[in-house]
């Protein structure tokens, strides 16, 4: 899968539903599906070594997201940073 989708991009479509007499918000957001933790050893200027761990995105997917009054949920806003 293309890991570039993990930029947390959301596509929202707004349309008027005459049957429901309201605006319908349909959103889909791309985000990480699976991650793994990697370990590395960093070497400092004085020669000492420091262990460091970081998260790597393995796969991404796009899924439906909840839009409330044309905005993303609190969790989705946090992930865009």
C-alpha positions as CSV (number, residue, x, y, z in Angstrom):
1,X,0.0,0.0,0.0
2,X,1.0,3.6,-0.6
3,X,2.2,5.0,2.7
4,X,1.9,8.6,1.4
5,X,-1.8,8.3,2.2
6,X,-0.8,8.6,5.9
7,X,-0.7,12.4,5.6
8,X,-4.1,12.1,7.4
9,X,-5.9,13.7,4.5
10,X,-9.7,13.8,4.7
11,X,-12.1,14.2,1.8
12,X,-15.5,15.4,2.8
13,X,-18.5,15.8,0.5
14,X,-21.5,17.9,1.5
15,X,-24.8,17.5,-0.3
16,X,-28.3,18.5,0.3
17,X,-30.8,15.7,0.8
18,X,-34.3,16.7,-0.2
19,X,-35.7,13.5,1.4
20,X,-34.1,14.3,4.8
21,X,-34.4,18.1,4.3
22,X,-30.8,18.6,5.5
23,X,-27.2,18.7,4.5
24,X,-25.5,15.3,4.4
25,X,-21.8,15.1,5.3
26,X,-19.8,12.2,4.0
27,X,-16.1,12.0,4.9
28,X,-13.3,9.6,4.3
29,X,-9.9,9.9,6.0
30,X,-6.6,8.2,5.3
31,X,-4.6,7.2,8.3
32,X,-2.3,4.5,9.6
33,X,-3.7,0.9,9.8
34,X,-0.7,-0.9,11.3
35,X,2.5,0.4,12.9
36,X,5.6,-1.1,14.4
37,X,8.1,0.1,16.9
38,X,11.8,0.3,15.8
39,X,14.8,0.5,18.1
40,X,18.0,2.3,17.2
41,X,21.1,3.2,19.1
42,X,22.2,6.9,18.8
43,X,25.8,7.8,19.1
44,X,26.5,11.1,20.9
45,X,29.4,13.4,20.2
46,X,31.3,12.2,23.3
47,X,31.0,8.6,22.0
48,X,28.3,7.4,24.4
49,X,25.4,5.6,23.1
50,X,21.7,6.2,23.8
51,X,18.8,3.8,22.9
52,X,15.9,5.4,21.1
53,X,12.6,3.9,19.8
54,X,10.2,5.3,17.2
55,X,7.0,4.3,15.5
56,X,7.0,3.3,11.8
57,X,3.8,3.3,9.7
58,X,3.6,-0.1,8.0
59,X,0.2,0.2,6.2
60,X,-2.5,2.8,5.6
61,X,-6.1,2.7,4.8
62,X,-8.9,5.2,4.1
63,X,-12.1,4.8,6.1
64,X,-15.3,6.6,6.7
65,X,-15.1,9.4,9.2
66,X,-17.7,11.2,11.2
67,X,-18.3,14.8,10.3
68,X,-20.3,17.0,12.7
69,X,-21.6,20.3,11.3
70,X,-18.9,20.2,8.6
71,X,-15.9,19.6,11.0
72,X,-13.8,16.6,11.8
73,X,-14.0,14.9,15.2
74,X,-11.6,15.9,17.9
75,X,-9.6,12.7,17.4
76,X,-9.1,13.4,13.7
77,X,-8.1,17.0,14.2
78,X,-5.4,15.8,16.7
79,X,-4.0,13.4,14.1
80,X,-3.5,16.1,11.5
81,X,-0.7,17.8,13.4
